[in-house]
Every structure is written in structure tokens, then in C-alpha cells.
Amino acid sequence: MSTIQDKVVVIMGASSGIGEATTKKLGEQGAKLVIAARREDRLKALVESLPNADITYAVADVTNKDEVQTVIDLAREKYGRIDVLFNNAGIMPQAPLSDLRIEEWRQMLDINIMGVLNGIAAVLPIMQQQQFGHIVTTASEAGHVVFQEGAVYSGTKFAVRAIMETLRQEERKNKIRSTLISPGTVDTELHTTINNPKRRKWIENLQHSIGLKSEDVADAVAYAISTPDTVNVSEILLVPATQVD
């Protein structure tokens, strides 16, 4: 039976929301953590809030493959192995395609897709050498359904689903597991990445009124990585009980 105690876990996008909640949950359960994000002040405060946890932080932007590699190398140098990589960084700009927000589209592709691929590229050779490992990635219910003003965001999440399922198929022979965590509406800071004020306010109200808590998603991550090595939880789709779509 696999457990969380003493697992070496790297969490990208750890400074708030789902990443922060997962850091707290795994830290409290005895994981050895290396966490990363762009906001050093948030990372430092998170580490200080967990005085009994075995935890190290590093500043990194997931769009920078060298910075991601540095985080992975830090974890391996400190602990000698990496059991889990949690790719969690993401943004959610929304607007009609006709607004032609090309820079927003590029930013979403860079963070939501290339950020995941950079994580996989950094850790996969290590896990192949180890002949074990688990890669977990936050996607979204938007990777299952499309909605107006969310074309590119949904597109990135559909892409991540394809990447993670292919990863599972290709790496099962190396005993590397993969899990996609696909939440519906979650009450996080994600709405702040929406530049359209009207849309941002609507999403913020939705998150506050019916959204899952970040801790709900952290529970899903903890479950997936605590299952026996003979079990691959390919995807967890979880939505608020009162969500319509």
C-alpha cells in the first residue's frame, strides 16, 4: 500500500489556491516537499506556516524550462529521488474569440500547456531511471466541455488531457503513473487572471457562491498519490454539487 508519508513531492504553482492547499495537506501528512512558484513572498509565508513540515521552496516560472529543471534538480539533489511531480500552475483569461486577444492566447498556451510539458521534460528522465514515479497535473472540467468566451482556455485543457493520457500509455512500462485532476468551479484567485472586467466579476461571484474549496481538490491529489503502485488513477473529475454545466 502506497502512502504519502516520506514521499518526495514537487509542487509547481504552489503559492496560492490548489497548490497552497495541497502543500499544506501533504506537508501535514509527512511528505517531503519542494514547492515552486513566481511569488517568493507567498512561498516563504507558506513554508513558515508549516514549521513541522520537511519543505523547501524555489522561485520558478513554469514557462522557463531552465527554471523548472532547477526545481527538479533541487529536489533530486536533496532527497535522492522524486516520487511525485504536481504540475499545478495555470491561468484562465476569457473573452470572445472575436476580441482577438492574441497575447492572452499565447500566454495561456505558454503556461497551461508548455508549463506542463516543461515539468514533464524535467522529471521524466529521472523517473525513467528510477523506474517509478507519478506525474499529476491540474486540468479542468473545461477540458471536457466548451463554453462561450472560454475557447482557448478549454483548448489548453483538452490538450493537457491528451498529453497526460498519452504519457500514461507511453510510460506504463517504466512504472510511471499519471493523474489528471479536473475540477469544476473552484473558489481560488484564478478569476484574477481574467482581464475582461465584466467576465472577471461574473466568474468571481460564481466561485464564491458555489465553488469547490481548494482543499477539496487537494484531497483528490492526496487520494491519487496515496493509492498502491499497482493502481493508476488516470483522472479525477470533481465539480460542485450545485454546478449546472
Residue pairs with C-beta under 8 A, 6 or more apart in sequence:
1 228
2 225
2 226
2 227
2 228
2 229
3 226
4 26
4 29
4 30
4 31
4 222
4 225
4 226
5 29
5 30
5 31
6 30
6 31
6 32
7 26
7 31
7 32
7 83
7 84
7 225
8 31
8 32
8 34
8 75
8 79
8 81
8 82
8 83
8 84
9 26
9 31
9 32
9 33
9 34
9 83
9 84
9 85
9 86
9 225
10 33
10 34
10 35
10 36
10 71
10 72
10 75
10 82
10 84
10 85
10 86
10 123
11 19
11 22
11 23
11 26
11 33
11 34
11 35
11 36
11 86
11 88
12 19
12 36
12 37
12 60
12 62
12 68
12 71
12 85
12 86
12 87
12 88
12 89
12 115
12 119
13 19
13 36
13 37
13 62
13 87
13 88
13 89
13 90
13 115
13 138
14 20
14 22
14 23
14 35
14 36
14 37
14 43
14 46
14 57
14 88
15 35
15 37
15 38
15 39
15 42
15 43
15 46
16 37
16 39
16 42
16 188
16 189
17 186
17 188
17 189
17 190
17 214
18 88
18 138
18 183
18 186
18 188
18 214
18 217
18 218
18 221
19 35
19 37
19 86
19 88
19 89
20 42
20 46
20 214
21 213
21 214
21 215
21 217
21 218
22 86
22 88
22 214
22 217
22 218
22 221
22 222
23 33
23 35
23 46
23 50
23 55
24 46
24 49
24 50
24 218
25 215
25 218
25 219
25 221
25 222
26 33
26 218
26 221
26 222
27 33
27 50
27 52
27 53
27 54
27 55
28 50
28 53
29 222
30 54
31 53
31 54
32 54
32 55
32 79
33 53
33 54
33 55
33 56
34 55
34 56
34 57
34 58
34 71
34 74
34 75
34 78
35 43
35 46
35 47
35 55
35 56
35 57
35 58
36 43
36 57
36 58
36 59
36 60
36 68
36 71
37 43
37 59
37 60
37 89
38 59
38 60
38 61
40 57
40 59
43 57
43 58
43 59
44 57
46 57
47 53
47 55
47 56
47 57
56 74
56 75
56 78
58 70
58 71
58 74
59 67
60 67
60 68
60 70
60 71
61 67
62 68
62 87
62 89
62 111
62 114
62 115
62 116
62 118
62 119
63 110
63 111
63 114
63 115
63 118
64 118
65 118
65 121
65 122
68 115
68 118
68 119
68 121
68 122
69 121
69 122
71 122
72 82
72 85
72 119
72 122
72 123
72 126
73 122
75 82
76 82
76 126
81 126
81 130
82 123
82 126
82 127
82 130
82 133
83 132
83 133
83 134
83 225
84 133
84 134
84 135
84 136
84 225
85 119
85 120
85 123
85 133
85 134
85 135
85 136
86 136
86 137
86 138
86 221
87 115
87 116
87 119
87 120
87 135
87 136
87 137
87 138
88 137
88 138
89 111
89 115
90 111
90 112
90 115
90 138
90 140
90 190
91 107
91 108
91 111
91 112
91 190
91 193
92 108
92 153
92 190
92 191
92 193
92 194
92 203
93 101
93 104
93 107
93 108
93 152
93 153
93 193
93 194
93 195
93 196
94 149
94 150
94 153
94 194
94 196
94 199
94 203
95 101
95 104
95 149
95 195
95 196
95 199
96 148
96 149
97 151
97 152
99 196
101 195
104 152
104 195
105 152
108 152
108 153
108 156
109 152
109 156
112 153
112 156
112 157
112 159
112 160
113 156
113 159
113 160
113 163
116 137
116 160
116 163
116 164
117 163
119 135
119 137
120 135
120 163
120 167
123 133
123 135
124 135
124 171
124 176
126 133
127 133
127 135
127 171
127 174
127 176
128 171
128 174
128 176
131 174
131 175
132 174
132 175
132 176
132 229
133 175
133 176
133 177
134 176
134 177
134 178
134 179
134 224
134 225
135 164
135 167
135 176
135 177
135 178
135 179
136 178
136 179
136 180
136 181
136 221
136 224
136 225
137 160
137 163
137 164
137 178
137 179
137 180
137 181
138 181
138 183
138 217
139 157
139 160
139 161
139 164
139 180
139 181
139 182
139 235
140 153
140 154
140 157
140 182
140 183
140 184
141 182
141 183
141 184
141 185
141 237
141 239
142 150
142 153
142 154
142 157
143 154
143 157
143 158
143 160
143 161
143 180
143 182
144 161
144 182
144 237
145 154
145 245
146 154
147 154
147 245
149 196
149 199
157 182
160 180
161 180
161 182
161 235
164 178
164 179
164 180
164 235
165 178
165 180
165 234
167 176
167 178
168 177
168 178
168 232
168 234
171 178
172 232
175 229
177 229
177 232
177 233
178 232
178 234
179 221
179 224
179 225
179 232
179 233
179 234
179 235
179 236
180 234
180 235
180 236
181 217
181 220
181 221
181 224
181 235
181 236
181 238
182 235
182 236
182 237
182 238
183 212
183 216
183 217
183 220
183 237
183 238
183 239
184 212
184 238
184 239
184 240
184 243
185 206
185 207
185 210
185 211
185 212
185 239
185 240
185 243
186 207
186 211
186 212
186 213
186 214
186 216
186 217
187 207
187 208
187 211
187 212
187 213
187 214
188 207
188 211
188 214
190 203
190 207
191 200
191 203
191 204
191 207
192 200
194 200
194 203
210 240
210 242
210 243
211 240
212 238
212 239
212 240
216 238
217 238
220 236
220 238
223 233
223 236
224 233
224 236
227 233
